[in-house]
């Protein structure tokens, strides 16, 4: 975080075009390196802005209720409730108990995936061959981010892929294709509960989800 971007400083005082539309006090402002994990506790009412700095970078994402991490994001509950397979402005991210965990309040990309799942060393070998077994993947990132909070592999569930383009064909076929995002695109998420958030800044290099070139993202939390 830069000296100008100190916690508690009004967002408006930062005069940062990347934060346009946000108001309130800065809680944190971090660059998540390419291929890296990230975790953050976000309180009810706070807003997380995820910024795709260079464009076409998939951001794998999970959320857990801080008071009881057995309650966590549910892709199935979210999709059934909204009757749409994509996430964008107005989407409510629901838990496995049906509660709204977060609301997408703004989205300059237009469409995000919650069907494609997270890459892993195992799935890479199935999709792309055993020569990829050594490659770092999102499941490993999630485990690294989750470990300090006492969470492990059994706690990982179907995730969100911000900025990832996974079209669904008329016959139900899923594809992972070139992204819809571009440098500076963002998605804003308002926490409706106190949450633990996990991110894998996707390291995948075998399909177009990251344009075969993983890049950094920016994660900004503000308190209105």
N, C-alpha and C positions, 0 to 999 in steps of 0.2 A: 504494500500500500504506500502510495506516495505521501510525503509530508503534508501536501495540500489536502489530501483525502483522509484526514484524521476522523476517527469515529466520533459521532455526535455533531459533526459539522453539517449545517444545512446543505442539502443537495444543490439547491439553487446557487449557493455561494461557490460551488466548484466550477461553474460555467463549463461543464463538460457536455458537448453535443450528444455523446453516447448515452447520457442519462436524461435526455429530454423526455418530458412527460412524467417523470418521477418527482415526488415532493416529500418533505419530511427530513429526518436526520439520518445521516449515513451510519450504518452499523458495521459494515465491512465491505471491502473492495479488493478482490483478489484475482490474479491471473492464474488460471489452471493450465499448467504446461501440457503440451501434446503428450498423449498416451498416459496421463497421470490420473490418480484417484483424488477425490476431494470429499470432505464431509463437513456438515455445518448444522448446528442447532438453530432453528428459526422459530421465533415465538409467534403466537397467534396475532394476526394483524400486520405483521411484517411482510414485505414484498421482496422476493428474489427476482432479479433480472439476470437472465443468462444471455450473454452476447456472443454471437458467432463472429470472432474477430476477422478471420480471413475467408470465411464462406465455405459451405459444404462440409462442415464438421459435425458428425453425429455426437450427441451428448446423451449417454445412457444414464438413467435417473431412477432412484427409488426413494420412497418416503415411509417413515415409521412414526407412529404416535409415541412421543417422548415418554409419556407416563406408563405406557404398556406397549412394548415393541412387538408383542404378538398381534397387535392391530397394525396393519401395514397396507400399502397401496395394493389395490386389486384392479387389474386391467379388465377382468370380466365384469365386475360390478360397475366400473366406470362406463364401459361401452354399452352394456345393457341399459343403464339408466339414461344415457344420452341418445341412444339409438343411432349411433354413427361410429364408424371405425377409426376416424381421425380426431385429433385434438387441435383446437384452435381457441380463439377468444370466446369466453363464456363457458368453456368446458369446466366441469367440476370433477376433480380427481377424488375418487371414493375409496374407502378402505374396505377390507374384507368383512367389516361389520356394517357397511352401507353408509357410513358417515362421510361427509365432505371434508377432505383433508386440506385441499388447496383449490383455488379458482384461478383459471387463466384470465387475467384482466387485460392483457394486451399482447398482441402477436403480430410482428411485422413480417414473419415468414409465410404464414398462411395455413400450414398444415404440418402435423407431426404424427409420428407413429407410436403405437403401443401394442403392436402385434408381432413385430419381428424378433423380439427378445434380445438377449445379450450374447455376444460372441464368447467362446471359451476355447481353451486349447483342444478340448475333445471335439467340439463342433467344427473347428477349423480343419481337423484331420479328416472328418467325414466329408466336408464340402470341398476342400482344396488339396487334400493329400497329406500323407504322414510327414512330409518334409516341413510342414508348417507347425508341427507339434510344439516346438520350442518358443513359438511367438507369444508374446504377452497379449492378454485378451481382457475383455471387460469383466468377466467373472472374477478373474484374479484381482483386478482393480477394486471391485466391490468388496472382496474379502479383505483387502488391505485397509480400505476405508472403514469397514464395519468392525474389524477386530478390536479397536480401542473401546468400543461400546458393548463388547461381549456378544456380538453377533457373529454367526458363522455361515457355512454353506447352506444349512437347512433353513436359514432365514431369508435366503434370496428367492425372490418371486419374479413373475413376469414384469418387465420394466417398461418405462417410457423411453423413447429415442427422440429427443428434441432435434429438430432440423433434418431428420432422416426421412427419405422418400421411399415409402414401401407401398406402391400402388397395388390394388386388388383388381384382378381382371374379372370379366363377367362369369367365368367358370370357377372363380374362387382362388385362382392361382395368385400367390404372393411373389413380388419381385423386389429386389434391392437395386435401385437404379440411381442415376445421377441426382443429386439433391436439388431442392428448390431454393435453398438459402443463398445468401450472398454476404460479402463482408459488411459487418455492422448490423445484420439482422438480429432481432432479439425476441425473447418471450418473457413475459412478466407473470409471476405466480404469487398470489396472496395466500398466506398461511391462515387457515381457519382454526387450527389447533396448534399447540406446541409440538414441533416435529423435529425428528432427526432426518436429515437429507443426505443421501449418498449419490455421488456422481462418478462415473467413469468417462473421462474424456477419451472416447473410443480410439484404441490403437490399431484398428483393423486396416490392413493394407492389401487384402485379397479381393475386395469388391469395391464398388464405387461410393460406398456410404461416406467416405472421407476424401473422395477424389484420389484415392490411393496415396494420400499424403496427409497424415494426421497433423493438426495445427492447434495452437492454444485457444482457449476461450476465456471469457471474463465473467466472474460471478459477483454481483453486487447485491447487498442486502440493505434495505432502507426501512426505517420505522416512521410511518406517516404521522 
